[in-house]
Amino acid sequence: MLTGKYGDPNSENIEMVQNAMGATFSNLISEWRFEEGTLVLKQRSGKIDKGFLTFENPTVEREIALGAMQRQQKAGKKSILTSVGRISKA
């Protein structure tokens, strides 16, 4: 379904996951990279019969982090993000 819309993934990796009983299963992780961000599909997530699909957009993530930092500063709290210099207004 995703390959029909976006083509072949830019990368595919297989990692091994283990359930509570000790059985191991392969977990295919596929990534499609775009100008706006990265689409990640995990075959297994949390449970062996559940998958996970997410879109990671660095611009939106940065805006969310900056908004949280500004709310903390308004509340008079020092942000750990600014103290270690991890977030910058680019």
C-alpha positions in Angstrom: 0.0 0.0 0.0 2.7 2.5 0.9 5.0 1.4 -1.9 2.1 2.0 -4.3 1.9 5.6 -3.2 5.5 6.5 -2.3 7.6 3.9 -4.2 10.2 1.7 -2.6 11.5 2.7 0.8 14.8 4.6 1.0 16.0 2.1 3.6 14.8 -1.2 5.2 16.3 -2.8 8.2 15.4 -6.0 10.1 15.9 -6.1 13.9 15.0 -8.9 16.2 12.4 -8.4 18.9 11.5 -10.7 21.8 8.2 -11.3 23.5 7.6 -12.0 27.2 7.9 -15.7 26.7 11.3 -15.4 25.2 10.4 -16.1 21.6 12.1 -13.9 19.0 10.7 -12.4 15.8 12.0 -10.3 13.0 10.8 -6.7 12.8 11.0 -5.0 9.4 11.5 -1.3 9.7 11.0 0.7 6.4 11.8 4.4 6.0 10.7 6.8 3.2 12.5 10.2 3.4 11.0 13.3 1.9 11.8 17.0 2.0 9.2 17.5 4.8 10.3 14.6 7.0 10.5 10.8 7.3 7.8 8.2 7.2 8.7 5.2 9.3 6.8 1.9 9.2 7.6 -0.8 11.9 6.2 -4.3 11.3 6.0 -4.9 15.1 5.6 -2.4 17.9 4.9 -3.3 21.5 3.2 -6.5 20.5 4.1 -8.9 17.8 0.8 -8.5 16.0 0.8 -4.7 16.1 2.6 -2.4 13.7 3.5 1.3 13.9 3.4 4.1 11.3 4.7 7.5 12.1 5.7 10.7 10.2 8.6 12.6 11.7 8.7 16.3 10.7 11.8 18.1 12.2 10.3 21.5 11.6 7.1 20.8 13.5 9.0 19.0 16.3 11.2 22.1 16.7 8.2 24.4 16.8 6.5 22.2 19.5 9.7 22.1 21.5 10.1 25.9 21.2 6.5 26.5 22.2 7.0 24.2 25.3 10.2 26.1 26.2 8.4 29.5 25.9 5.5 28.3 28.1 8.1 27.2 30.7 9.9 30.5 30.6 6.6 32.4 31.0 5.9 30.2 34.1 9.4 31.1 35.4 10.9 27.7 35.0 14.3 27.1 33.5 14.2 24.8 30.5 16.6 21.9 30.3 16.6 22.3 26.5 18.1 25.8 26.7 20.5 24.9 29.5 22.2 22.2 27.3 21.8 24.2 24.1 19.8 21.6 22.2 17.2 23.8 20.7 18.0 26.8 18.7 15.8 29.1 16.7 17.0 28.4 13.2 
